[in-house]
């Protein structure tokens, strides 16, 4: 059991950090530039895809990508058009492991998907977030940087994307998806969150694995009942 003192501390940290001021320094700033749910969804998915490594660097890359998309009417219009095809043969590095050609593959998959579906949340064939992650992995099989089917990694960026899309009543997260239960979300676990959780005695794991994320989420559900993902705002900053 988590002590009452630690619970209070984590709730205070989340309250302190889940504010409008959080947005400008985080990749969530990009989908926040749009009011249309479809633009928000596409921007959010592309933003999480790049959001690893140096924050300063990937923010610059996302600025460049969004400038390209906005010049063609915004993220939704961009992936549903054909302008992304100009990068199809490009081996030019976009960011670290991803090339502009990989971006074309991602846009091509979204383009085909959106011809028959209104939203990526349709991949959630039940209310379970894990089903969505598995189905997304199958859809994006050819896209570097998206989890492989059956991945046992914590898959921090995908769970961060789900936090953005699913969590309700937040000034940071959008809560525009209703097919997945908020209580199904896992804490997005990366090295920073893992270290903070270890220091607080919440977990003993040394690796950011799926089992670690599940265990930590069970712990955080004691602190934030039905909303374990909110602990991301406390643990990340620690």
C-alpha positions in Angstrom: 0.0 0.0 0.0 1.1 3.5 -0.8 1.3 5.8 2.3 -1.1 8.6 2.7 1.8 11.0 2.8 3.1 9.8 -0.6 -0.4 9.9 -2.1 -0.8 13.5 -1.0 2.6 14.4 -2.4 1.9 12.8 -5.9 -1.5 14.5 -6.1 0.0 17.9 -5.2 2.7 17.4 -7.9 0.1 16.4 -10.6 -2.0 19.5 -9.7 1.0 21.7 -9.9 2.1 20.4 -13.3 -1.1 19.7 -15.2 -1.6 23.3 -16.2 -1.8 25.4 -19.4 1.8 26.4 -18.8 2.8 22.7 -19.3 1.7 22.8 -23.0 4.3 25.1 -24.5 7.3 23.0 -23.6 5.7 19.6 -24.5 5.0 17.9 -27.9 1.3 18.2 -27.0 1.7 21.9 -28.0 1.3 20.9 -31.7 -2.2 19.3 -31.6 -3.2 22.2 -29.3 -2.8 24.5 -32.3 -5.9 23.1 -33.8 -9.6 23.1 -32.9 -10.8 20.4 -35.3 -10.8 16.9 -33.8 -9.4 15.4 -37.0 -6.5 17.8 -37.2 -5.8 17.2 -33.5 -5.7 13.4 -33.9 -3.4 13.5 -36.9 -1.1 16.1 -35.4 -1.0 14.2 -32.1 -0.1 10.9 -33.7 2.7 12.4 -35.8 3.9 14.3 -32.8 4.2 11.3 -30.6 6.0 9.4 -33.4 8.9 11.9 -33.2 8.8 12.6 -29.5 11.9 10.9 -28.2 15.5 11.8 -27.5 16.4 15.5 -27.2 13.3 17.5 -26.6 14.9 20.6 -28.0 15.8 18.9 -31.2 12.5 16.9 -31.9 10.4 20.1 -31.2 12.3 21.8 -34.0 11.6 18.8 -36.3 7.9 18.8 -35.4 7.8 22.6 -36.2 9.2 21.7 -39.6 6.7 18.9 -40.2 3.7 21.0 -39.1 4.8 23.9 -41.3 4.7 21.5 -44.2 1.3 20.2 -43.3 -0.2 23.6 -42.5 0.9 24.9 -45.9 -1.5 22.3 -47.4 -4.5 23.0 -45.2 -3.5 21.3 -41.9 -2.7 17.8 -40.8 -6.0 16.2 -41.8 -6.0 17.7 -45.3 -2.4 16.8 -45.7 -2.6 13.1 -45.0 -5.9 12.9 -47.0 -4.3 14.6 -50.0 -1.3 13.4 -52.0 1.4 16.1 -51.3 3.2 13.8 -48.9 4.1 11.6 -51.9 6.9 14.0 -52.8 9.0 12.5 -50.1 8.4 8.9 -51.1 11.8 8.3 -52.5 13.7 10.4 -50.0 16.5 8.8 -47.9 17.0 12.2 -46.2 17.0 11.8 -42.4 14.1 13.5 -40.7 15.1 12.8 -37.1 17.5 10.2 -35.8 16.1 6.8 -37.0 13.3 8.2 -39.1 13.7 9.3 -42.7 11.3 11.5 -44.8 10.6 8.3 -46.7 9.3 6.7 -43.5 7.1 9.7 -43.0 5.6 9.0 -46.4 4.9 5.4 -45.4 3.1 6.7 -42.3 1.1 9.2 -44.3 0.2 6.6 -46.9 -1.2 4.3 -44.2 -3.2 7.1 -42.6 -4.4 8.1 -46.1 -5.7 4.6 -46.8 -7.1 4.2 -43.3 -9.1 7.4 -43.3 -10.8 6.5 -46.5 -13.0 4.0 -44.6 -12.7 5.3 -41.0 -13.3 8.6 -39.3 -10.8 8.1 -36.5 -8.0 5.9 -35.3 -10.0 5.2 -32.2 -12.0 2.8 -34.4 -9.0 0.4 -34.0 -10.3 0.0 -30.4 -12.7 -2.9 -31.2 -13.6 -3.0 -27.5 -13.1 -0.5 -24.6 -9.6 -1.8 -23.8 -6.7 0.4 -24.5 -4.4 -2.6 -25.0 -6.6 -3.8 -27.9 -6.0 -0.5 -29.5 -2.3 -0.7 -29.1 -2.2 -4.2 -30.6 -4.4 -3.2 -33.6 -2.4 0.0 -34.2 0.9 -2.1 -34.2 -0.7 -4.3 -36.9 -1.8 -1.3 -39.0 1.6 0.5 -38.7 3.7 -2.6 -39.2 5.9 -0.9 -41.9 6.5 2.3 -40.0 9.8 2.6 -38.0 9.2 3.9 -34.5 5.8 2.3 -34.0 5.6 -0.7 -31.6 5.7 -4.1 -33.2 2.8 -6.5 -32.6 3.3 -8.2 -29.2 5.9 -5.8 -28.1 6.8 -6.1 -24.4 8.2 -2.6 -24.2 6.5 0.1 -22.2 5.8 1.9 -25.5 5.8 5.2 -23.7 4.9 7.4 -26.7 1.8 5.3 -27.7 0.5 5.5 -24.1 1.2 9.2 -24.1 -0.8 9.6 -27.3 -3.6 7.7 -25.7 -3.4 9.9 -22.6 -3.8 12.9 -24.9 -6.8 11.5 -26.8 -8.7 9.7 -24.0 -8.2 11.6 -20.6 -11.2 13.8 -19.8 -11.4 17.1 -17.9 -7.8 18.1 -18.5 -6.4 21.4 -19.7 -3.5 19.5 -21.3 -5.1 16.3 -22.6 -8.0 16.5 -25.2 -10.4 13.7 -24.2 -11.9 13.6 -27.7 -12.0 9.8 -27.9 -14.8 8.0 -26.1 -14.4 4.4 -27.3 -11.6 3.6 -24.8 -12.2 3.8 -21.1 -9.9 6.2 -19.3 -9.4 3.6 -16.5 -7.7 1.4 -19.1 -4.8 3.8 -19.7 -1.3 2.8 -18.6 1.2 5.3 -17.2 3.5 6.3 -20.0 6.8 4.9 -18.7 10.2 6.1 -19.9 13.6 6.3 -18.2 12.7 9.4 -16.3 9.4 8.1 -15.0 11.0 4.8 -14.1 13.8 6.5 -12.1 11.3 8.6 -10.2 9.0 5.6 -9.4 12.0 3.6 -8.2 13.2 6.5 -5.9 9.7 6.7 -4.4 9.7 3.0 -3.8 6.7 2.4 -6.1 8.4 -0.3 -8.2 11.6 -2.3 -8.2 12.0 -2.8 -11.9 15.1 -1.7 -13.7 13.6 -1.7 -17.2 10.8 0.2 -18.9 8.8 -2.8 -19.8 5.1 -3.4 -20.4 4.9 -5.4 -17.2 6.6 -2.5 -15.3 4.0 0.0 -16.8 1.2 -2.3 -15.8 2.5 -2.7 -12.2 3.1 1.1 -11.9 -0.4 1.8 -13.2 -1.9 -0.5 -10.6 0.0 1.5 -7.9 -1.1 4.8 -9.4 -4.7 3.8 -9.5 -4.6 3.9 -5.7 -3.5 7.6 -5.9 -5.7 8.6 -8.9 -8.6 6.2 -8.9 -9.7 5.4 -12.5 -7.1 7.8 -13.8 -3.7 6.3 -13.3 -2.3 8.1 -16.3 -2.6 11.4 -14.5 0.4 10.4 -12.4 2.5 11.1 -15.5 2.3 14.8 -14.6 3.8 14.0 -11.1 6.4 11.4 -11.9 7.8 12.9 -15.1 8.8 16.1 -13.3 10.4 14.2 -10.4 
